[in-house]
């Protein structure tokens, strides 16, 4: 038989267990409440920081917006002139084609394809490379030996390259893409062989008057371009000494840098390096300079889609 003392002990034990459970539950609730308060405090701090950043960086957003509007129409105009100039040079090349009856493709089509190949290959780097670095690399095609063009044109592309290029297109250097593209060199070879070699210098000379409108437009745009570049650089310089770095507004910072980089690239692609060559009666490998011109005009013509091409497009044009 259970005594009263045993019952009292059991009841006391149950009461103790209930008390312990209630205490643990209370501590748990208190801990959760404290955690919630901390999270609220952190959220408030983040919101306050974001508000401060937004308020402080508003001037940079306005600076970018103002200068974008200032140049947008002119840059679209430059892009349009680059495309039209590309077309006119293509038409001129057709007049020097000795083998049009044999081939289905006009030299104007080949000139256009060469430009598109350039534009596609360098597309990813147009959004982040330094202007001078990019220009020098674009110019490097003029250093190719004509005797090597035919070899490159009929070189078989490796399966390994195709796989790497397909799965990791952004890991490929544009120069590697071009040198592994037989189609690129086949098109250059077409220019070299379908235009009488004795006319190569003349063809190059005849490009100068076609580029006149391009040079004229660039000259008018140059001052505004330099002013905007300087103003955007000044903004970055001033921000170095401010409490809130522009880098803390990640999206705004990269949009700012991307736009500034694009303007610097455009400023370098003025083709003045080519303009100085027209005064000479004889230059080495003039057709390769024609290829370089095709690339510059196509890149400027595609200004509005820089960095937006599908990566596989680089694979498809081979």
Rosetta blueprint (number, residue, H / E / L):
1 X L
2 X L
3 X L
4 X H
5 X H
6 X H
7 X H
8 X H
9 X H
10 X H
11 X H
12 X H
13 X H
14 X H
15 X H
16 X H
17 X H
18 X H
19 X H
20 X H
21 X H
22 X H
23 X H
24 X H
25 X H
26 X H
27 X H
28 X H
29 X H
30 X H
31 X H
32 X H
33 X H
34 X H
35 X H
36 X H
37 X H
38 X H
39 X H
40 X H
41 X H
42 X H
43 X H
44 X H
45 X H
46 X H
47 X H
48 X H
49 X H
50 X H
51 X H
52 X H
53 X H
54 X H
55 X H
56 X H
57 X H
58 X H
59 X H
60 X H
61 X H
62 X H
63 X H
64 X H
65 X H
66 X H
67 X H
68 X H
69 X H
70 X H
71 X H
72 X H
73 X H
74 X H
75 X H
76 X H
77 X H
78 X H
79 X H
80 X H
81 X H
82 X H
83 X H
84 X H
85 X H
86 X H
87 X H
88 X H
89 X H
90 X H
91 X H
92 X H
93 X H
94 X H
95 X L
96 X L
97 X E
98 X L
99 X L
100 X L
101 X L
102 X L
103 X L
104 X L
105 X L
106 X L
107 X H
108 X H
109 X H
110 X H
111 X H
112 X H
113 X H
114 X H
115 X H
116 X H
117 X H
118 X H
119 X H
120 X H
121 X H
122 X L
123 X H
124 X H
125 X H
126 X H
127 X H
128 X L
129 X L
130 X L
131 X H
132 X H
133 X H
134 X H
135 X H
136 X H
137 X H
138 X H
139 X H
140 X H
141 X H
142 X H
143 X H
144 X L
145 X L
146 X H
147 X H
148 X H
149 X H
150 X H
151 X H
152 X H
153 X H
154 X L
155 X L
156 X L
157 X L
158 X L
159 X H
160 X H
161 X H
162 X H
163 X H
164 X H
165 X H
166 X H
167 X H
168 X L
169 X H
170 X H
171 X H
172 X L
173 X L
174 X H
175 X H
176 X H
177 X H
178 X H
179 X H
180 X L
181 X L
182 X H
183 X H
184 X H
185 X H
186 X H
187 X H
188 X H
189 X H
190 X H
191 X H
192 X H
193 X H
194 X H
195 X E
196 X L
197 X H
198 X H
199 X H
200 X H
201 X H
202 X H
203 X H
204 X H
205 X H
206 X H
207 X H
208 X H
209 X H
210 X H
211 X L
212 X H
213 X H
214 X H
215 X H
216 X H
217 X H
218 X H
219 X H
220 X H
221 X H
222 X H
223 X H
224 X H
225 X H
226 X H
227 X H
228 X H
229 X H
230 X H
231 X H
232 X H
233 X H
234 X H
235 X H
236 X H
237 X H
238 X H
239 X H
240 X L
241 X L
242 X L
243 X L
244 X L
245 X L
246 X H
247 X H
248 X H
249 X L
250 X H
251 X H
252 X H
253 X H
254 X H
255 X H
256 X H
257 X H
258 X H
259 X H
260 X H
261 X H
262 X H
263 X H
264 X H
265 X H
266 X H
267 X H
268 X H
269 X L
270 X L
271 X L
272 X H
273 X H
274 X H
275 X H
276 X H
277 X H
278 X H
279 X H
280 X L
281 X L
282 X L
283 X L
284 X L
285 X L
286 X H
287 X H
288 X H
289 X H
290 X H
291 X H
292 X H
293 X H
294 X H
295 X H
296 X H
297 X H
298 X H
299 X H
300 X H
301 X H
302 X L
303 X H
304 X H
305 X H
306 X L
307 X L
308 X L
309 X L
310 X L
311 X L
312 X H
313 X H
314 X H
315 X H
316 X H
317 X L
318 X L
